[in-house]
Amino acid sequence: MASLICGSLAFDTIMDFEGRFAEQILPDQLHILNVSFLVPALRRDFGGCAGNIAYSLKILGGTPLPMATLGTDGADYLVRLSQLGISSEFVRSVSDTYTAQAMIMTDKDNNQITAFHPGAMMQAHKTKIEKRADIQLGIISPDGRDAMLEHAEQFKHADIPFVFDPGQGLPMFDGKELMHFIHLATWVTVNDYEGKMLCDRTGLSSAELSRHVKGLIVTLGANGCEVWVDGQKTLVPPVKAKEVVDPTGCGDAWRGALLFGLEKGWSLDKCAALGNEVGARKIAQRGPQNYQVSDLHIG
């Protein structure tokens, strides 16, 4: 079984701010905000939701098929996918634009400020999903707006169950559009902040939303995650990380584990427990695609 992963391939420029954002931003001066952060450490990583989720699923033993677009500067990413043994058959290169770029700054409390340039991602809708025997699962992660809308319809038309993971793309959609995604999807996953926004925009509680899908999962960072099925909540406890180094890509690592469990036919509780394990491994390493799970017991 293969999982089609719709989302971005991006280059992440990651910067570490040694202070706290809250100490530099004056709440009563937000209308004239003008701040500068000294970032002694800077690095560039392979990232993007589709790439990060595919990495997680691959090292767990699953079969990821990322569906994404690269720009004229994307050759190194194609080499990266090849080295990882991840198929690039649904990765399309487009001319006259850059690959998506994320500029991420993290403070000492692991709060993050991100600037994102979508670049080639805005043409992701030109790649279509079609029914294929080996593709039995999918996910829609943050991508171009048109791509997210069209790919949801195409998954449904192809009778491929999929996870709706709006992530940072959630603000692009109003309540009616979000409900349409939910009616098309099989599962929904959000973090706690996105979960509140999803409830606000749809006018439904987590319990009510969960009745429209097979399950709603709300990740809570260091507090584990909530699994909602048919209006009932189960709290899946967290896994304590050996150390907290870099939160970039933790949510994507978790979602790769979710797909792996779904490929195996596991319950959502068991999928979430593996996700918490993998997230704890990721946060202990710098970069979204540099952690390992070879010593992790996967039952």
Backbone hydrogen bonds, N-H to C=O, Kabsch-Sander energy under -0.5 kcal/mol:
donor,donor_aa,acceptor,acceptor_aa,energy
2,A,134,D,-2.6
3,S,63,T,-2.7
4,L,2,A,-0.5
4,L,137,L,-2.5
5,I,3,S,-0.6
5,I,65,L,-2.3
6,C,4,L,-0.7
6,C,139,I,-2.5
7,G,67,M,-1.7
8,S,142,P,-0.7
9,L,69,T,-0.5
10,A,47,G,-1.8
11,F,100,A,-2.2
12,D,10,A,-0.5
12,D,45,D,-2.9
13,T,11,F,-0.6
13,T,102,A,-3.3
14,I,12,D,-0.7
14,I,43,R,-2.7
15,M,104,I,-3.3
16,D,41,A,-1.8
17,F,15,M,-0.6
17,F,106,T,-3.2
18,E,16,D,-0.5
18,E,38,L,-0.6
23,E,20,R,-1.1
24,Q,20,R,-0.5
24,Q,21,F,-1.7
25,I,21,F,-1.7
26,L,24,Q,-0.6
29,Q,26,L,-2.4
30,L,27,P,-1.0
32,I,29,Q,-1.7
33,L,30,L,-1.3
39,V,37,F,-0.5
41,A,16,D,-0.8
43,R,14,I,-1.9
45,D,12,D,-3.0
47,G,10,A,-3.2
50,A,8,S,-1.3
51,G,8,S,-1.4
52,N,48,G,-2.9
53,I,49,C,-2.8
54,A,50,A,-2.3
55,Y,51,G,-2.2
56,S,52,N,-2.2
57,L,53,I,-2.6
58,K,54,A,-2.6
59,I,55,Y,-2.4
60,L,56,S,-1.2
61,G,57,L,-0.6
61,G,58,K,-1.2
62,G,57,L,-2.9
65,L,3,S,-2.6
67,M,5,I,-3.2
68,A,66,P,-0.6
68,A,90,F,-1.0
70,L,92,R,-2.6
72,T,97,T,-2.4
74,G,71,G,-1.7
77,Y,74,G,-0.7
78,L,74,G,-1.5
79,V,75,A,-1.9
80,R,76,D,-2.2
81,L,77,Y,-2.5
82,S,78,L,-2.0
83,Q,79,V,-2.5
84,L,80,R,-1.7
85,G,81,L,-0.7
85,G,82,S,-1.0
86,I,81,L,-2.7
87,S,64,P,-0.6
91,V,88,S,-1.8
92,R,68,A,-2.5
92,R,90,F,-0.6
94,V,70,L,-2.8
100,A,9,L,-0.7
101,Q,117,H,-2.5
102,A,11,F,-2.5
103,M,115,A,-3.2
104,I,13,T,-2.8
104,I,102,A,-0.7
105,M,113,I,-2.8
106,T,15,M,-2.5
107,D,111,N,-2.4
108,K,19,G,-2.5
110,N,107,D,-2.1
113,I,105,M,-2.4
115,A,103,M,-2.4
117,H,101,Q,-3.1
120,A,98,Y,-2.4
121,M,118,P,-2.3
122,M,119,G,-1.7
123,Q,120,A,-2.1
124,A,121,M,-2.0
126,K,123,Q,-1.6
127,T,124,A,-1.6
128,K,126,K,-0.5
135,I,132,R,-1.3
136,Q,2,A,-1.5
136,Q,134,D,-0.9
137,L,2,A,-0.9
138,G,161,P,-1.4
139,I,4,L,-1.9
140,I,163,V,-2.8
141,S,6,C,-2.8
141,S,139,I,-0.7
144,G,121,M,-0.6
148,M,144,G,-2.5
149,L,145,R,-2.1
150,E,146,D,-2.8
151,H,147,A,-2.9
152,A,148,M,-1.6
153,E,149,L,-1.5
154,Q,150,E,-2.3
155,F,151,H,-2.7
156,K,152,A,-2.0
157,H,153,E,-2.6
158,A,154,Q,-2.3
159,D,156,K,-1.2
160,I,155,F,-2.6
163,V,138,G,-2.1
164,F,187,W,-2.8
165,D,140,I,-2.8
165,D,163,V,-0.7
169,G,166,P,-2.2
170,L,167,G,-1.8
172,M,169,G,-1.8
173,F,170,L,-2.1
178,L,174,D,-2.4
179,M,175,G,-2.3
180,H,176,K,-1.7
181,F,177,E,-2.2
182,I,178,L,-2.4
183,H,179,M,-2.4
184,L,180,H,-1.5
185,A,181,F,-2.3
186,T,162,F,-2.6
187,W,162,F,-1.7
188,V,215,G,-2.0
189,T,164,F,-2.2
190,V,217,I,-2.3
192,D,219,T,-1.3
195,G,191,N,-2.8
196,K,192,D,-1.8
197,M,193,Y,-1.9
198,L,194,E,-2.9
199,C,195,G,-2.3
200,D,196,K,-2.5
201,R,197,M,-2.6
202,T,198,L,-2.0
203,G,199,C,-2.0
204,L,199,C,-0.6
209,L,205,S,-2.8
210,S,206,S,-2.2
211,R,207,A,-0.6
211,R,208,E,-0.9
212,H,209,L,-2.0
213,V,210,S,-0.8
214,K,186,T,-2.9
215,G,186,T,-0.7
216,L,228,W,-2.6
217,I,188,V,-2.6
218,V,226,E,-2.6
219,T,190,V,-2.4
219,T,217,I,-0.6
220,L,224,G,-3.1
223,N,220,L,-1.8
224,G,221,G,-1.6
225,C,236,V,-1.9
226,E,218,V,-3.0
227,V,234,T,-2.9
228,W,216,L,-3.5
228,W,226,E,-0.6
229,V,227,V,-0.5
229,V,232,Q,-2.4
230,D,210,S,-0.8
232,Q,229,V,-2.0
234,T,227,V,-2.2
236,V,225,C,-3.0
236,V,234,T,-0.7
245,V,243,E,-0.7
245,V,283,I,-3.0
246,D,283,I,-2.0
250,C,247,P,-2.3
253,A,249,G,-2.4
254,W,250,C,-2.3
255,R,251,G,-2.0
256,G,252,D,-2.1
257,A,253,A,-1.6
258,L,254,W,-1.9
259,L,255,R,-2.4
260,F,256,G,-2.1
261,G,257,A,-2.5
262,L,258,L,-2.5
263,E,259,L,-2.7
264,K,260,F,-1.5
265,G,261,G,-0.5
265,G,262,L,-1.0
266,W,261,G,-2.6
271,C,267,S,-2.2
272,A,268,L,-2.7
273,A,269,D,-2.1
274,L,270,K,-2.0
275,G,271,C,-2.3
276,N,272,A,-2.4
277,E,273,A,-1.7
278,V,274,L,-2.7
279,G,275,G,-2.7
280,A,276,N,-1.8
281,R,277,E,-1.6
282,K,278,V,-2.5
283,I,279,G,-2.4
284,A,280,A,-0.6
284,A,281,R,-0.6
285,Q,282,K,-2.2
290,N,287,G,-0.6
296,L,293,V,-2.0
298,I,296,L,-0.6
299,G,297,H,-0.7
